[in-house]
Amino acid sequence: MSNSITKGKVVGFSYHLKNDQGETLDQSDEPLLYLHGWQNIIPGLEKELEGLVDGDAKEVTVAPEDGYGTYNEALIFQVPKAELPKDAELEVGMEFQTDTPDGQMVLYLQEVRENDVILNGNHPLAGETLHFSVTIKSIREATKEEIQHGHVHGPGGHHHH
């Protein structure tokens, strides 16, 4: 019985992520650990890693709807500077958390103007087709606690709150 990636396994993988233009968006040689089957990572990638074994390498292309979502113009907000925290040093790319009827949302500062700012609720990679080169580095059974909590514990574990 080979040790392949199935629900309830903790998987470590290194990856290189490019966009359609072939530009590198992100890469990690240190293995990223995640708990398979709990949507710890984007669905399009998780689906493609299912069944791989340690040492496998795979090229995965993820469409926006299976990645960080399609780009939504309705998530762009123009906010008067007066409504922002007074002591905030406004830098493009910084994050603001805001409460919406659907729960907490993270907005990125996209543009600073004279009297207002443009905040964008789209993930920076929304609308992008993602091209991953993935190498599987480790596979193990998750502990009971990891399964209860739905994410990896210990070194290399990613906490997404």
C-alpha positions as MATLAB code, in Angstrom:
seq = 'MSNSITKGKVVGFSYHLKNDQGETLDQSDEPLLYLHGWQNIIPGLEKELEGLVDGDAKEVTVAPEDGYGTYNEALIFQVPKAELPKDAELEVGMEFQTDTPDGQMVLYLQEVRENDVILNGNHPLAGETLHFSVTIKSIREATKEEIQHGHVHGPGGHHHH';
ca = [
       0.000    0.000    0.000;
       1.764    3.131   -1.145;
       1.584    6.179    1.047;
      -0.398    8.418   -1.260;
      -2.144   11.727   -0.631;
      -5.655   11.125    0.666;
      -7.944   12.890    3.127;
      -6.411   12.998    6.592;
      -2.789   13.034    5.462;
      -0.390   15.840    6.291;
       1.461   16.712    3.120;
       4.595   18.780    2.684;
       5.298   20.236   -0.737;
       7.586   22.801   -2.283;
       6.235   24.857   -5.135;
       6.880   27.515   -7.706;
       3.909   29.627   -8.753;
       3.690   31.586  -12.004;
       0.961   33.561  -13.723;
      -0.111   33.328  -17.364;
       2.681   35.713  -18.345;
       5.238   33.330  -16.825;
       6.158   35.728  -14.029;
       6.975   34.167  -10.667;
       4.304   35.120   -8.114;
       5.463   33.014   -5.220;
       7.767   30.155   -4.465;
       8.727   28.048   -1.519;
      11.615   25.612   -1.354;
      10.899   24.989    2.307;
       8.041   22.509    2.234;
       4.660   23.987    3.009;
       2.685   21.615    5.229;
      -1.063   21.267    4.971;
      -3.791   18.862    6.025;
      -5.295   17.248    2.931;
      -9.076   17.271    2.581;
      -9.788   20.331    4.736;
      -9.350   23.118    2.192;
      -6.217   24.396    3.889;
      -5.004   25.263    0.393;
      -6.883   26.462   -2.689;
      -9.339   23.819   -3.949;
      -7.908   23.567   -7.459;
      -4.486   22.670   -6.117;
      -5.739   20.292   -3.426;
      -7.770   18.352   -5.990;
      -4.732   17.864   -8.232;
      -2.465   16.658   -5.423;
      -4.881   13.872   -4.437;
      -3.278   10.458   -4.969;
       0.297   11.651   -5.512;
       3.120    9.934   -3.618;
       6.254   11.253   -1.921;
       8.748   12.536   -4.477;
       6.157   13.128   -7.191;
       6.413   16.340   -9.159;
       3.449   17.790  -10.979;
       2.542   20.822  -13.046;
      -0.871   22.113  -11.990;
      -2.874   24.852  -13.658;
      -5.628   26.334  -11.497;
      -8.401   28.488  -12.962;
      -9.417   31.591  -10.959;
     -12.662   30.017   -9.747;
     -10.681   27.129   -8.199;
      -8.021   29.495   -6.898;
      -8.471   32.915   -5.364;
     -11.745   33.664   -7.099;
     -12.678   35.762  -10.072;
     -12.094   39.478   -9.970;
     -15.091   41.291   -8.550;
     -15.449   45.010   -9.302;
     -18.006   45.312   -6.482;
     -15.220   44.716   -3.965;
     -13.489   47.995   -4.791;
     -14.272   50.703   -2.269;
     -13.490   54.389   -2.207;
     -13.062   55.437    1.416;
     -12.446   58.957    2.748;
      -9.158   59.170    4.622;
     -11.102   60.577    7.570;
     -12.657   57.133    8.112;
      -9.326   55.384    8.446;
      -7.411   55.061   11.716;
      -5.656   58.395   12.277;
      -2.301   56.856   13.061;
      -2.332   54.489   10.098;
       0.663   54.969    7.845;
      -0.926   54.427    4.486;
       1.094   52.133    2.285;
      -0.090   50.455   -0.872;
      -0.585   46.753   -0.197;
      -1.390   47.076    3.498;
      -4.397   45.199    4.806;
      -7.466   46.436    6.646;
      -9.926   44.108    8.299;
     -13.518   45.128    8.129;
     -16.742   43.570    9.332;
     -19.367   42.861    6.713;
     -22.718   41.056    6.923;
     -20.846   37.979    5.600;
     -18.237   38.097    8.331;
     -14.758   39.555    8.354;
     -13.225   40.661    5.128;
      -9.695   41.748    4.359;
      -9.258   44.801    2.139;
      -5.977   45.722    0.500;
      -4.967   49.324    0.076;
      -4.703   49.759   -3.676;
      -4.272   53.472   -4.154;
      -3.791   56.557   -1.995;
      -5.303   59.797   -3.265;
      -5.489   63.268   -1.845;
      -8.648   62.894    0.239;
      -9.492   59.249   -0.038;
      -8.097   55.801   -0.641;
      -9.095   52.904   -2.851;
      -9.493   49.641   -0.953;
      -9.774   46.358   -2.786;
     -11.437   43.291   -1.301;
     -10.196   41.022   -4.067;
      -7.286   38.749   -3.215;
      -4.169   40.046   -5.007;
      -4.294   36.875   -7.119;
      -8.032   37.068   -7.883;
      -8.740   36.546  -11.548;
      -5.320   35.005  -12.162;
      -4.836   31.604  -13.708;
      -2.206   30.004  -11.479;
       0.539   27.709  -12.749;
       2.100   25.621   -9.991;
       5.144   23.396  -10.237;
       4.803   21.207   -7.180;
       7.128   18.619   -5.657;
       5.813   16.392   -2.871;
       8.352   16.272   -0.024;
       6.584   14.379    2.746;
       3.354   12.545    3.558;
       2.264   11.374    7.003;
      -0.913   10.512    8.851;
      -2.429   13.481   10.646;
      -2.717   13.333   14.431;
      -6.143   13.261   16.090;
      -5.705   16.871   17.190;
      -4.828   18.041   13.698;
      -7.956   16.384   12.343;
     -10.092   17.911   15.113;
      -8.692   21.366   14.432;
      -8.637   20.971   10.664;
      -5.063   22.179   10.201;
      -1.455   21.198   10.810;
       0.226   21.765   14.161;
       3.904   22.259   14.828;
       6.741   23.587   12.688;
       5.791   24.507    9.161;
       2.094   24.431    9.937;
       0.203   27.269    8.323;
      -2.329   29.089   10.445;
      -5.064   30.740    8.445;
      -7.454   32.466   10.779;
];
